[in-house]
Amino acid sequence: MNKFGGFGGGNNMQHLMKQAQKMQQDMLKAQEELAETEVVATSGGGMVEIVMTCDRQLVSIKIKPEAVDPDDVEMLEDMLVAGFNEASKLVEEEQKRLMGPYAGAMGGLGGLM
């Protein structure tokens, strides 16, 4: 055992830190890509369209005029909820696709970041 507590010396620790920094840079790049990526979800057979970025920012909501029935506002509300939930599901799938490789890795660095 050496004076570094058995970790193989300063070179290994330095290598580990470089790996952690690279991983952090890659994660930041993936997060930027998520912020720029949009998903489009529809509900009510295309009556409502929700556009959201993959960092969960609502970009737009489009409602076809025929979806607006003053006597049935609840149906429009339901379509908005369904569209938003579908957009959220699509965002989650995209986040898993882009961030999946980093999911467990950052926790395993033991506070080096």
Chimera marker file (.cmm) of the C-alpha trace (Angstrom):
<marker_set name="trace">
<marker id="1" x="0.000" y="0.000" z="0.000" r="1" g="1" b="0" radius="0.5"/>
<marker id="2" x="1.377" y="3.379" z="-0.864" r="1" g="1" b="0" radius="0.5"/>
<marker id="3" x="0.910" y="6.818" z="0.674" r="1" g="1" b="0" radius="0.5"/>
<marker id="4" x="-2.145" y="7.415" z="-1.542" r="1" g="1" b="0" radius="0.5"/>
<marker id="5" x="-4.180" y="4.812" z="0.292" r="1" g="1" b="0" radius="0.5"/>
<marker id="6" x="-3.793" y="2.037" z="-2.245" r="1" g="1" b="0" radius="0.5"/>
<marker id="7" x="-5.279" y="3.872" z="-5.219" r="1" g="1" b="0" radius="0.5"/>
<marker id="8" x="-2.159" y="3.393" z="-7.320" r="1" g="1" b="0" radius="0.5"/>
<marker id="9" x="-0.702" y="6.851" z="-6.967" r="1" g="1" b="0" radius="0.5"/>
<marker id="10" x="-1.425" y="10.292" z="-8.275" r="1" g="1" b="0" radius="0.5"/>
<marker id="11" x="-1.421" y="9.292" z="-11.937" r="1" g="1" b="0" radius="0.5"/>
<marker id="12" x="-4.473" y="7.068" z="-11.538" r="1" g="1" b="0" radius="0.5"/>
<marker id="13" x="-6.314" y="9.761" z="-9.610" r="1" g="1" b="0" radius="0.5"/>
<marker id="14" x="-5.399" y="12.300" z="-12.278" r="1" g="1" b="0" radius="0.5"/>
<marker id="15" x="-6.665" y="9.912" z="-14.970" r="1" g="1" b="0" radius="0.5"/>
<marker id="16" x="-9.910" y="9.432" z="-13.039" r="1" g="1" b="0" radius="0.5"/>
<marker id="17" x="-10.376" y="13.196" z="-12.759" r="1" g="1" b="0" radius="0.5"/>
<marker id="18" x="-9.840" y="13.590" z="-16.525" r="1" g="1" b="0" radius="0.5"/>
<marker id="19" x="-12.443" y="10.910" z="-17.171" r="1" g="1" b="0" radius="0.5"/>
<marker id="20" x="-14.870" y="12.663" z="-14.842" r="1" g="1" b="0" radius="0.5"/>
<marker id="21" x="-14.303" y="16.006" z="-16.580" r="1" g="1" b="0" radius="0.5"/>
<marker id="22" x="-14.861" y="14.418" z="-20.009" r="1" g="1" b="0" radius="0.5"/>
<marker id="23" x="-18.045" y="12.783" z="-18.787" r="1" g="1" b="0" radius="0.5"/>
<marker id="24" x="-19.253" y="16.097" z="-17.393" r="1" g="1" b="0" radius="0.5"/>
<marker id="25" x="-18.553" y="17.813" z="-20.736" r="1" g="1" b="0" radius="0.5"/>
<marker id="26" x="-20.401" y="15.060" z="-22.598" r="1" g="1" b="0" radius="0.5"/>
<marker id="27" x="-23.357" y="15.381" z="-20.233" r="1" g="1" b="0" radius="0.5"/>
<marker id="28" x="-23.491" y="19.150" z="-20.720" r="1" g="1" b="0" radius="0.5"/>
<marker id="29" x="-23.454" y="18.621" z="-24.475" r="1" g="1" b="0" radius="0.5"/>
<marker id="30" x="-26.338" y="16.129" z="-24.175" r="1" g="1" b="0" radius="0.5"/>
<marker id="31" x="-28.278" y="18.586" z="-21.994" r="1" g="1" b="0" radius="0.5"/>
<marker id="32" x="-27.779" y="21.320" z="-24.589" r="1" g="1" b="0" radius="0.5"/>
<marker id="33" x="-29.034" y="18.954" z="-27.274" r="1" g="1" b="0" radius="0.5"/>
<marker id="34" x="-32.119" y="18.227" z="-25.157" r="1" g="1" b="0" radius="0.5"/>
<marker id="35" x="-32.813" y="21.949" z="-24.813" r="1" g="1" b="0" radius="0.5"/>
<marker id="36" x="-32.697" y="22.306" z="-28.610" r="1" g="1" b="0" radius="0.5"/>
<marker id="37" x="-34.717" y="19.169" z="-29.437" r="1" g="1" b="0" radius="0.5"/>
<marker id="38" x="-38.473" y="19.532" z="-29.794" r="1" g="1" b="0" radius="0.5"/>
<marker id="39" x="-41.178" y="16.893" z="-29.623" r="1" g="1" b="0" radius="0.5"/>
<marker id="40" x="-44.641" y="17.238" z="-31.135" r="1" g="1" b="0" radius="0.5"/>
<marker id="41" x="-47.631" y="15.472" z="-29.622" r="1" g="1" b="0" radius="0.5"/>
<marker id="42" x="-51.235" y="15.525" z="-30.776" r="1" g="1" b="0" radius="0.5"/>
<marker id="43" x="-54.510" y="14.551" z="-29.184" r="1" g="1" b="0" radius="0.5"/>
<marker id="44" x="-58.142" y="14.462" z="-30.166" r="1" g="1" b="0" radius="0.5"/>
<marker id="45" x="-57.285" y="13.062" z="-33.572" r="1" g="1" b="0" radius="0.5"/>
<marker id="46" x="-55.015" y="15.996" z="-34.339" r="1" g="1" b="0" radius="0.5"/>
<marker id="47" x="-57.340" y="18.658" z="-32.929" r="1" g="1" b="0" radius="0.5"/>
<marker id="48" x="-54.698" y="19.732" z="-30.412" r="1" g="1" b="0" radius="0.5"/>
<marker id="49" x="-50.947" y="19.911" z="-31.015" r="1" g="1" b="0" radius="0.5"/>
<marker id="50" x="-48.387" y="20.435" z="-28.252" r="1" g="1" b="0" radius="0.5"/>
<marker id="51" x="-44.750" y="21.312" z="-29.004" r="1" g="1" b="0" radius="0.5"/>
<marker id="52" x="-42.261" y="20.991" z="-26.153" r="1" g="1" b="0" radius="0.5"/>
<marker id="53" x="-38.489" y="21.045" z="-25.891" r="1" g="1" b="0" radius="0.5"/>
<marker id="54" x="-36.810" y="18.079" z="-24.270" r="1" g="1" b="0" radius="0.5"/>
<marker id="55" x="-35.822" y="20.218" z="-21.310" r="1" g="1" b="0" radius="0.5"/>
<marker id="56" x="-39.584" y="20.495" z="-20.663" r="1" g="1" b="0" radius="0.5"/>
<marker id="57" x="-40.206" y="24.006" z="-21.972" r="1" g="1" b="0" radius="0.5"/>
<marker id="58" x="-43.599" y="24.427" z="-23.622" r="1" g="1" b="0" radius="0.5"/>
<marker id="59" x="-43.048" y="25.939" z="-27.075" r="1" g="1" b="0" radius="0.5"/>
<marker id="60" x="-46.569" y="26.098" z="-28.470" r="1" g="1" b="0" radius="0.5"/>
<marker id="61" x="-50.127" y="24.827" z="-28.310" r="1" g="1" b="0" radius="0.5"/>
<marker id="62" x="-52.239" y="24.760" z="-31.452" r="1" g="1" b="0" radius="0.5"/>
<marker id="63" x="-55.972" y="24.151" z="-31.322" r="1" g="1" b="0" radius="0.5"/>
<marker id="64" x="-58.058" y="23.625" z="-34.429" r="1" g="1" b="0" radius="0.5"/>
<marker id="65" x="-61.131" y="25.872" z="-34.441" r="1" g="1" b="0" radius="0.5"/>
<marker id="66" x="-63.494" y="22.901" z="-34.664" r="1" g="1" b="0" radius="0.5"/>
<marker id="67" x="-62.123" y="21.684" z="-31.310" r="1" g="1" b="0" radius="0.5"/>
<marker id="68" x="-63.560" y="24.741" z="-29.603" r="1" g="1" b="0" radius="0.5"/>
<marker id="69" x="-67.129" y="24.001" z="-28.533" r="1" g="1" b="0" radius="0.5"/>
<marker id="70" x="-68.427" y="26.510" z="-25.973" r="1" g="1" b="0" radius="0.5"/>
<marker id="71" x="-70.926" y="23.882" z="-24.807" r="1" g="1" b="0" radius="0.5"/>
<marker id="72" x="-68.185" y="21.301" z="-24.162" r="1" g="1" b="0" radius="0.5"/>
<marker id="73" x="-65.135" y="23.090" z="-22.754" r="1" g="1" b="0" radius="0.5"/>
<marker id="74" x="-64.316" y="19.983" z="-20.729" r="1" g="1" b="0" radius="0.5"/>
<marker id="75" x="-63.541" y="18.021" z="-23.910" r="1" g="1" b="0" radius="0.5"/>
<marker id="76" x="-61.012" y="20.674" z="-24.985" r="1" g="1" b="0" radius="0.5"/>
<marker id="77" x="-59.462" y="20.635" z="-21.527" r="1" g="1" b="0" radius="0.5"/>
<marker id="78" x="-59.168" y="16.837" z="-21.713" r="1" g="1" b="0" radius="0.5"/>
<marker id="79" x="-57.482" y="17.070" z="-25.133" r="1" g="1" b="0" radius="0.5"/>
<marker id="80" x="-54.993" y="19.607" z="-23.767" r="1" g="1" b="0" radius="0.5"/>
<marker id="81" x="-54.157" y="17.376" z="-20.814" r="1" g="1" b="0" radius="0.5"/>
<marker id="82" x="-53.797" y="14.325" z="-23.082" r="1" g="1" b="0" radius="0.5"/>
<marker id="83" x="-51.567" y="16.258" z="-25.500" r="1" g="1" b="0" radius="0.5"/>
<marker id="84" x="-49.377" y="17.583" z="-22.713" r="1" g="1" b="0" radius="0.5"/>
<marker id="85" x="-49.055" y="14.119" z="-21.150" r="1" g="1" b="0" radius="0.5"/>
<marker id="86" x="-48.095" y="12.625" z="-24.518" r="1" g="1" b="0" radius="0.5"/>
<marker id="87" x="-45.498" y="15.375" z="-25.053" r="1" g="1" b="0" radius="0.5"/>
<marker id="88" x="-44.082" y="14.689" z="-21.578" r="1" g="1" b="0" radius="0.5"/>
<marker id="89" x="-43.822" y="10.977" z="-22.408" r="1" g="1" b="0" radius="0.5"/>
<marker id="90" x="-41.977" y="11.755" z="-25.652" r="1" g="1" b="0" radius="0.5"/>
<marker id="91" x="-39.606" y="14.082" z="-23.767" r="1" g="1" b="0" radius="0.5"/>
<marker id="92" x="-38.881" y="11.382" z="-21.205" r="1" g="1" b="0" radius="0.5"/>
<marker id="93" x="-38.073" y="8.885" z="-23.965" r="1" g="1" b="0" radius="0.5"/>
<marker id="94" x="-35.703" y="11.364" z="-25.617" r="1" g="1" b="0" radius="0.5"/>
<marker id="95" x="-34.055" y="12.171" z="-22.281" r="1" g="1" b="0" radius="0.5"/>
<marker id="96" x="-33.456" y="8.463" z="-21.641" r="1" g="1" b="0" radius="0.5"/>
<marker id="97" x="-32.018" y="8.071" z="-25.125" r="1" g="1" b="0" radius="0.5"/>
<marker id="98" x="-29.573" y="10.967" z="-24.750" r="1" g="1" b="0" radius="0.5"/>
<marker id="99" x="-28.776" y="10.787" z="-21.047" r="1" g="1" b="0" radius="0.5"/>
<marker id="100" x="-29.021" y="7.023" z="-20.544" r="1" g="1" b="0" radius="0.5"/>
<marker id="101" x="-25.276" y="6.404" z="-20.777" r="1" g="1" b="0" radius="0.5"/>
<marker id="102" x="-24.744" y="8.866" z="-17.896" r="1" g="1" b="0" radius="0.5"/>
<marker id="103" x="-27.574" y="7.677" z="-15.615" r="1" g="1" b="0" radius="0.5"/>
<marker id="104" x="-25.505" y="5.628" z="-13.175" r="1" g="1" b="0" radius="0.5"/>
<marker id="105" x="-22.075" y="6.932" z="-14.045" r="1" g="1" b="0" radius="0.5"/>
<marker id="106" x="-22.201" y="10.221" z="-12.165" r="1" g="1" b="0" radius="0.5"/>
<marker id="107" x="-23.252" y="8.596" z="-8.909" r="1" g="1" b="0" radius="0.5"/>
<marker id="108" x="-20.320" y="6.221" z="-9.172" r="1" g="1" b="0" radius="0.5"/>
<marker id="109" x="-17.763" y="9.001" z="-9.180" r="1" g="1" b="0" radius="0.5"/>
<marker id="110" x="-18.088" y="9.368" z="-5.436" r="1" g="1" b="0" radius="0.5"/>
<marker id="111" x="-18.369" y="13.149" z="-5.270" r="1" g="1" b="0" radius="0.5"/>
<marker id="112" x="-15.478" y="13.944" z="-7.595" r="1" g="1" b="0" radius="0.5"/>
<marker id="113" x="-17.677" y="16.302" z="-9.589" r="1" g="1" b="0" radius="0.5"/>
<link id1="1" id2="2" r="1" g="1" b="0" radius="0.2"/>
<link id1="2" id2="3" r="1" g="1" b="0" radius="0.2"/>
<link id1="3" id2="4" r="1" g="1" b="0" radius="0.2"/>
<link id1="4" id2="5" r="1" g="1" b="0" radius="0.2"/>
<link id1="5" id2="6" r="1" g="1" b="0" radius="0.2"/>
<link id1="6" id2="7" r="1" g="1" b="0" radius="0.2"/>
<link id1="7" id2="8" r="1" g="1" b="0" radius="0.2"/>
<link id1="8" id2="9" r="1" g="1" b="0" radius="0.2"/>
<link id1="9" id2="10" r="1" g="1" b="0" radius="0.2"/>
<link id1="10" id2="11" r="1" g="1" b="0" radius="0.2"/>
<link id1="11" id2="12" r="1" g="1" b="0" radius="0.2"/>
<link id1="12" id2="13" r="1" g="1" b="0" radius="0.2"/>
<link id1="13" id2="14" r="1" g="1" b="0" radius="0.2"/>
<link id1="14" id2="15" r="1" g="1" b="0" radius="0.2"/>
<link id1="15" id2="16" r="1" g="1" b="0" radius="0.2"/>
<link id1="16" id2="17" r="1" g="1" b="0" radius="0.2"/>
<link id1="17" id2="18" r="1" g="1" b="0" radius="0.2"/>
<link id1="18" id2="19" r="1" g="1" b="0" radius="0.2"/>
<link id1="19" id2="20" r="1" g="1" b="0" radius="0.2"/>
<link id1="20" id2="21" r="1" g="1" b="0" radius="0.2"/>
<link id1="21" id2="22" r="1" g="1" b="0" radius="0.2"/>
<link id1="22" id2="23" r="1" g="1" b="0" radius="0.2"/>
<link id1="23" id2="24" r="1" g="1" b="0" radius="0.2"/>
<link id1="24" id2="25" r="1" g="1" b="0" radius="0.2"/>
<link id1="25" id2="26" r="1" g="1" b="0" radius="0.2"/>
<link id1="26" id2="27" r="1" g="1" b="0" radius="0.2"/>
<link id1="27" id2="28" r="1" g="1" b="0" radius="0.2"/>
<link id1="28" id2="29" r="1" g="1" b="0" radius="0.2"/>
<link id1="29" id2="30" r="1" g="1" b="0" radius="0.2"/>
<link id1="30" id2="31" r="1" g="1" b="0" radius="0.2"/>
<link id1="31" id2="32" r="1" g="1" b="0" radius="0.2"/>
<link id1="32" id2="33" r="1" g="1" b="0" radius="0.2"/>
<link id1="33" id2="34" r="1" g="1" b="0" radius="0.2"/>
<link id1="34" id2="35" r="1" g="1" b="0" radius="0.2"/>
<link id1="35" id2="36" r="1" g="1" b="0" radius="0.2"/>
<link id1="36" id2="37" r="1" g="1" b="0" radius="0.2"/>
<link id1="37" id2="38" r="1" g="1" b="0" radius="0.2"/>
<link id1="38" id2="39" r="1" g="1" b="0" radius="0.2"/>
<link id1="39" id2="40" r="1" g="1" b="0" radius="0.2"/>
<link id1="40" id2="41" r="1" g="1" b="0" radius="0.2"/>
<link id1="41" id2="42" r="1" g="1" b="0" radius="0.2"/>
<link id1="42" id2="43" r="1" g="1" b="0" radius="0.2"/>
<link id1="43" id2="44" r="1" g="1" b="0" radius="0.2"/>
<link id1="44" id2="45" r="1" g="1" b="0" radius="0.2"/>
<link id1="45" id2="46" r="1" g="1" b="0" radius="0.2"/>
<link id1="46" id2="47" r="1" g="1" b="0" radius="0.2"/>
<link id1="47" id2="48" r="1" g="1" b="0" radius="0.2"/>
<link id1="48" id2="49" r="1" g="1" b="0" radius="0.2"/>
<link id1="49" id2="50" r="1" g="1" b="0" radius="0.2"/>
<link id1="50" id2="51" r="1" g="1" b="0" radius="0.2"/>
<link id1="51" id2="52" r="1" g="1" b="0" radius="0.2"/>
<link id1="52" id2="53" r="1" g="1" b="0" radius="0.2"/>
<link id1="53" id2="54" r="1" g="1" b="0" radius="0.2"/>
<link id1="54" id2="55" r="1" g="1" b="0" radius="0.2"/>
<link id1="55" id2="56" r="1" g="1" b="0" radius="0.2"/>
<link id1="56" id2="57" r="1" g="1" b="0" radius="0.2"/>
<link id1="57" id2="58" r="1" g="1" b="0" radius="0.2"/>
<link id1="58" id2="59" r="1" g="1" b="0" radius="0.2"/>
<link id1="59" id2="60" r="1" g="1" b="0" radius="0.2"/>
<link id1="60" id2="61" r="1" g="1" b="0" radius="0.2"/>
<link id1="61" id2="62" r="1" g="1" b="0" radius="0.2"/>
<link id1="62" id2="63" r="1" g="1" b="0" radius="0.2"/>
<link id1="63" id2="64" r="1" g="1" b="0" radius="0.2"/>
<link id1="64" id2="65" r="1" g="1" b="0" radius="0.2"/>
<link id1="65" id2="66" r="1" g="1" b="0" radius="0.2"/>
<link id1="66" id2="67" r="1" g="1" b="0" radius="0.2"/>
<link id1="67" id2="68" r="1" g="1" b="0" radius="0.2"/>
<link id1="68" id2="69" r="1" g="1" b="0" radius="0.2"/>
<link id1="69" id2="70" r="1" g="1" b="0" radius="0.2"/>
<link id1="70" id2="71" r="1" g="1" b="0" radius="0.2"/>
<link id1="71" id2="72" r="1" g="1" b="0" radius="0.2"/>
<link id1="72" id2="73" r="1" g="1" b="0" radius="0.2"/>
<link id1="73" id2="74" r="1" g="1" b="0" radius="0.2"/>
<link id1="74" id2="75" r="1" g="1" b="0" radius="0.2"/>
<link id1="75" id2="76" r="1" g="1" b="0" radius="0.2"/>
<link id1="76" id2="77" r="1" g="1" b="0" radius="0.2"/>
<link id1="77" id2="78" r="1" g="1" b="0" radius="0.2"/>
<link id1="78" id2="79" r="1" g="1" b="0" radius="0.2"/>
<link id1="79" id2="80" r="1" g="1" b="0" radius="0.2"/>
<link id1="80" id2="81" r="1" g="1" b="0" radius="0.2"/>
<link id1="81" id2="82" r="1" g="1" b="0" radius="0.2"/>
<link id1="82" id2="83" r="1" g="1" b="0" radius="0.2"/>
<link id1="83" id2="84" r="1" g="1" b="0" radius="0.2"/>
<link id1="84" id2="85" r="1" g="1" b="0" radius="0.2"/>
<link id1="85" id2="86" r="1" g="1" b="0" radius="0.2"/>
<link id1="86" id2="87" r="1" g="1" b="0" radius="0.2"/>
<link id1="87" id2="88" r="1" g="1" b="0" radius="0.2"/>
<link id1="88" id2="89" r="1" g="1" b="0" radius="0.2"/>
<link id1="89" id2="90" r="1" g="1" b="0" radius="0.2"/>
<link id1="90" id2="91" r="1" g="1" b="0" radius="0.2"/>
<link id1="91" id2="92" r="1" g="1" b="0" radius="0.2"/>
<link id1="92" id2="93" r="1" g="1" b="0" radius="0.2"/>
<link id1="93" id2="94" r="1" g="1" b="0" radius="0.2"/>
<link id1="94" id2="95" r="1" g="1" b="0" radius="0.2"/>
<link id1="95" id2="96" r="1" g="1" b="0" radius="0.2"/>
<link id1="96" id2="97" r="1" g="1" b="0" radius="0.2"/>
<link id1="97" id2="98" r="1" g="1" b="0" radius="0.2"/>
<link id1="98" id2="99" r="1" g="1" b="0" radius="0.2"/>
<link id1="99" id2="100" r="1" g="1" b="0" radius="0.2"/>
<link id1="100" id2="101" r="1" g="1" b="0" radius="0.2"/>
<link id1="101" id2="102" r="1" g="1" b="0" radius="0.2"/>
<link id1="102" id2="103" r="1" g="1" b="0" radius="0.2"/>
<link id1="103" id2="104" r="1" g="1" b="0" radius="0.2"/>
<link id1="104" id2="105" r="1" g="1" b="0" radius="0.2"/>
<link id1="105" id2="106" r="1" g="1" b="0" radius="0.2"/>
<link id1="106" id2="107" r="1" g="1" b="0" radius="0.2"/>
<link id1="107" id2="108" r="1" g="1" b="0" radius="0.2"/>
<link id1="108" id2="109" r="1" g="1" b="0" radius="0.2"/>
<link id1="109" id2="110" r="1" g="1" b="0" radius="0.2"/>
<link id1="110" id2="111" r="1" g="1" b="0" radius="0.2"/>
<link id1="111" id2="112" r="1" g="1" b="0" radius="0.2"/>
<link id1="112" id2="113" r="1" g="1" b="0" radius="0.2"/>
</marker_set>
